Amino acid sequence: MRINKYLATLGIASRRNIDKLILEGKISVNGKIAIQGMEVSDVDEIIVEGKKIEKNLKQSLDEKVYFMLNKPLEVLSSSSDDRGRKTVVDLIKTDKRIFPIGRLDYMTRGLIILTNDGELFNRLVHPKSEVYKKYYLKIFGEIKKSEIEQLKKGINLEDGKTLPAKISSVKIEKNKTSMFISIKEGRNRQIRRMIEKLGYRILELKREKIGELSLGDLPEAKYRELTKEEIEYLYSL
């Protein structure tokens, strides 16, 4: 099996991060620096960032874990932080080496999935993924109908025009606007940049759904395991 898929299946990291570690020379196989695309198996001695990987592929496949977390503000969507800030992994009690699928920025709340399943990670973050993510959005100011149409058609940002967004449940009161906005791209701070481009300031941003997977009434900073049906649904996307 290719080394990035093999280590992702073991839950070491996503394929993307494995490739990055290989390029940085931080993975060795049988005493030699690993190269991208090389084939490995359970019989090989693999060392990642100085630590020997204790592995059993079949056992690993049986030990996959999947969590839904309602991420609070001021928590990083990463596995660790060199500045000692709290991460989404810190909020979940497990003996497995898990990582988040996708990101929510530091000041965005809501639904995020964590797992040790590298294959699911690759399915959901692949550029060809057509999965919409639905957010609750509140901004300062009264948005115009023409600006809502701009969001629906796409906003020109410095890294290109965004794909059309879905807008629903628009409410305007007391110089504030709330709405639901759904996007299927995953650019850095995308919704914030779209709204800022229109000249508004975001007061609240919360991810409610990934596809049909919903946060529901899960309290903030709490988590739960995904059901078998939810896992199968994510694999069907």
C-alpha positions as CSV (number, residue, x, y, z in Angstrom):
1,M,0.0,0.0,0.0
2,R,1.3,3.5,-0.7
3,I,2.8,5.0,2.3
4,N,0.5,8.0,2.6
5,K,-2.6,5.8,2.4
6,Y,-1.1,3.3,4.8
7,L,-0.2,5.8,7.5
8,A,-3.6,7.6,7.0
9,T,-5.4,4.3,7.5
10,L,-3.5,3.8,10.7
11,G,-4.7,7.2,11.9
12,I,-1.3,8.8,12.0
13,A,-2.4,11.9,10.0
14,S,-4.2,12.7,6.8
15,R,-2.6,11.8,3.4
16,R,-1.9,15.5,2.8
17,N,-0.1,15.9,6.1
18,I,1.8,12.6,5.5
19,D,3.0,13.9,2.1
20,K,4.1,17.1,3.8
21,L,6.1,15.1,6.5
22,I,7.7,13.1,3.7
23,L,8.8,16.2,1.8
24,E,10.3,17.5,5.1
25,G,12.3,14.3,5.6
26,K,10.5,13.4,8.8
27,I,9.5,9.9,7.9
28,S,11.9,6.9,7.5
29,V,11.2,3.3,6.4
30,N,13.7,0.6,7.4
31,G,16.3,3.2,8.2
32,K,16.0,5.2,5.0
33,I,14.3,8.5,4.4
34,A,10.8,7.8,2.9
35,I,9.9,9.0,-0.6
36,Q,6.4,9.8,-1.8
37,G,4.5,6.9,-3.5
38,M,6.7,4.2,-2.0
39,E,4.9,0.9,-1.0
40,V,4.9,-0.3,2.6
41,S,3.3,-2.9,4.8
42,D,3.1,-4.2,8.4
43,V,6.5,-5.8,8.1
44,D,8.3,-2.4,7.5
45,E,9.8,-0.4,10.4
46,I,8.3,3.1,10.0
47,I,9.4,6.1,12.1
48,V,7.4,9.3,12.0
49,E,9.0,12.4,13.6
50,G,11.4,10.2,15.6
51,K,8.7,7.8,16.9
52,K,8.4,4.2,15.8
53,I,4.9,3.4,14.5
54,E,3.4,0.4,16.3
55,K,1.0,-0.9,13.7
56,N,-1.4,-3.5,12.7
57,L,-3.5,-2.5,9.7
58,K,-6.3,-4.9,10.3
59,Q,-6.6,-3.9,14.0
60,S,-6.4,-0.3,13.0
61,L,-9.3,-0.6,10.6
62,D,-11.4,-2.1,13.5
63,E,-10.4,0.8,15.8
64,K,-11.7,3.8,13.8
65,V,-13.4,6.5,15.9
66,Y,-15.6,9.3,14.7
67,F,-16.7,12.3,16.8
68,M,-18.9,15.3,16.2
69,L,-17.9,18.4,18.3
70,N,-19.7,21.7,18.8
71,K,-16.5,23.8,18.6
72,P,-16.6,26.9,20.9
73,L,-14.9,30.2,20.1
74,E,-11.1,30.7,20.6
75,V,-10.3,27.0,20.0
76,L,-8.0,26.0,17.2
77,S,-9.1,23.5,14.5
78,S,-5.8,21.5,14.7
79,S,-4.3,18.5,16.5
80,S,-1.7,20.6,18.4
81,D,-0.4,24.1,18.8
82,D,3.2,25.2,19.4
83,R,1.9,28.2,21.3
84,G,0.0,26.1,23.8
85,R,-3.5,27.3,22.8
86,K,-6.5,24.9,23.2
87,T,-7.3,22.8,20.2
88,V,-10.4,20.8,19.2
89,V,-8.5,17.6,20.0
90,D,-8.1,18.8,23.6
91,L,-11.8,18.7,24.1
92,I,-12.3,15.0,23.3
93,K,-11.4,12.2,25.6
94,T,-9.9,9.3,23.6
95,D,-6.8,7.2,23.6
96,K,-6.8,7.4,19.8
97,R,-4.7,9.8,17.7
98,I,-7.4,11.9,16.1
99,F,-7.4,14.9,13.9
100,P,-10.1,17.3,12.6
101,I,-11.7,17.0,9.1
102,G,-11.5,20.5,7.7
103,R,-11.2,23.7,9.7
104,L,-13.3,26.3,11.5
105,D,-11.4,29.5,12.2
106,Y,-10.5,30.7,15.7
107,M,-13.6,32.9,16.1
108,T,-16.1,30.5,14.4
109,R,-18.3,28.1,16.4
110,G,-20.1,24.9,15.4
111,L,-19.9,21.5,13.8
112,I,-16.6,19.9,13.2
113,I,-15.8,16.2,12.8
114,L,-12.7,14.5,14.3
115,T,-11.5,11.0,13.5
116,N,-8.5,8.8,13.0
117,D,-9.8,7.7,9.6
118,G,-7.6,9.2,7.0
119,E,-9.7,7.9,4.1
120,L,-12.8,9.8,5.2
121,F,-10.6,12.9,5.6
122,N,-9.5,12.7,2.0
123,R,-13.1,12.1,0.8
124,L,-14.5,15.2,2.5
125,V,-11.6,17.7,1.9
126,H,-10.9,16.7,-1.7
127,P,-11.2,19.7,-4.1
128,K,-13.8,17.8,-6.1
129,S,-16.1,17.3,-3.0
130,E,-19.6,18.7,-3.6
131,V,-20.6,18.8,0.0
132,Y,-22.3,21.9,1.2
133,K,-21.6,23.3,4.7
134,K,-24.4,25.3,6.2
135,Y,-23.6,28.3,8.5
136,Y,-25.7,30.6,10.7
137,L,-24.5,34.1,10.0
138,K,-25.2,37.4,11.8
139,I,-23.8,40.7,10.5
140,F,-23.9,44.3,11.6
141,G,-26.0,46.3,9.1
142,E,-29.0,45.7,6.8
143,I,-27.9,43.7,3.8
144,K,-29.4,44.6,0.4
145,K,-31.2,42.3,-2.0
146,S,-28.6,43.0,-4.6
147,E,-25.8,41.9,-2.3
148,I,-27.6,38.7,-1.5
149,E,-27.7,38.1,-5.2
150,Q,-24.0,38.7,-5.4
151,L,-23.5,36.0,-2.8
152,K,-25.7,33.6,-4.8
153,K,-23.7,34.3,-8.0
154,G,-20.2,34.3,-6.4
155,I,-17.9,37.0,-4.9
156,N,-14.7,38.1,-6.5
157,L,-11.9,37.5,-3.9
158,E,-8.1,37.9,-4.2
159,D,-7.8,34.2,-4.9
160,G,-10.6,34.1,-7.5
161,K,-14.4,34.1,-7.7
162,T,-16.3,32.0,-5.2
163,L,-18.7,29.3,-6.3
164,P,-22.4,30.3,-5.8
165,A,-23.6,30.2,-2.2
166,K,-27.1,29.2,-1.0
167,I,-28.9,31.8,1.1
168,S,-32.0,31.3,3.2
169,S,-34.0,32.6,6.2
170,V,-32.8,36.2,5.8
171,K,-34.0,38.4,8.7
172,I,-33.3,42.1,9.2
173,E,-34.0,44.0,12.4
174,K,-32.4,46.7,14.5
175,N,-29.6,47.3,12.0
176,K,-28.5,43.7,12.0
177,T,-29.0,40.9,9.5
178,S,-29.1,37.2,10.2
179,M,-29.3,34.4,7.6
180,F,-28.2,30.9,6.7
181,I,-25.4,30.6,4.1
182,S,-24.2,27.4,2.5
183,I,-21.0,26.9,0.6
184,K,-19.2,23.9,-0.8
185,E,-15.7,25.3,-1.0
186,G,-13.2,25.3,1.8
187,R,-11.0,28.4,1.3
188,N,-9.4,30.0,4.3
189,R,-11.8,32.3,6.1
190,Q,-14.0,32.2,3.0
191,I,-17.4,33.4,4.4
192,R,-15.7,36.1,6.5
193,R,-13.9,37.4,3.4
194,M,-17.1,37.3,1.3
195,I,-19.0,39.3,3.8
196,E,-16.1,41.8,4.4
197,K,-15.9,42.3,0.6
198,L,-19.5,43.5,0.7
199,G,-18.5,45.9,3.5
200,Y,-20.1,44.3,6.5
201,R,-18.8,43.1,9.9
202,I,-19.6,39.6,11.1
203,L,-21.1,39.4,14.6
204,E,-21.6,35.6,14.7
205,L,-20.7,32.7,12.5
206,K,-21.6,29.1,13.4
207,R,-21.5,26.0,11.2
208,E,-24.7,24.0,11.6
209,K,-24.5,21.2,9.0
210,I,-22.1,19.3,6.8
211,G,-24.3,17.9,4.0
212,E,-27.2,16.4,5.9
213,L,-25.2,15.8,9.1
214,S,-26.6,18.3,11.6
215,L,-25.2,19.7,14.9
216,G,-28.8,19.4,16.3
217,D,-29.0,20.3,20.0
218,L,-25.4,19.3,20.9
219,P,-24.3,21.8,23.5
220,E,-21.3,24.1,22.9
221,A,-17.9,22.5,23.7
222,K,-19.5,19.0,23.9
223,Y,-19.1,16.1,21.6
224,R,-20.6,12.7,20.8
225,E,-19.7,9.7,18.7
226,L,-21.2,9.5,15.2
227,T,-23.7,6.7,14.6
228,K,-23.1,3.9,12.1
229,E,-25.7,5.5,9.8
230,E,-23.9,8.9,10.0
231,I,-20.6,7.4,9.1
232,E,-22.1,5.5,6.2
233,Y,-23.7,8.8,5.0
234,L,-20.3,10.6,5.1
235,Y,-18.7,7.8,3.1
236,S,-21.5,8.2,0.5
237,L,-20.7,11.8,-0.2
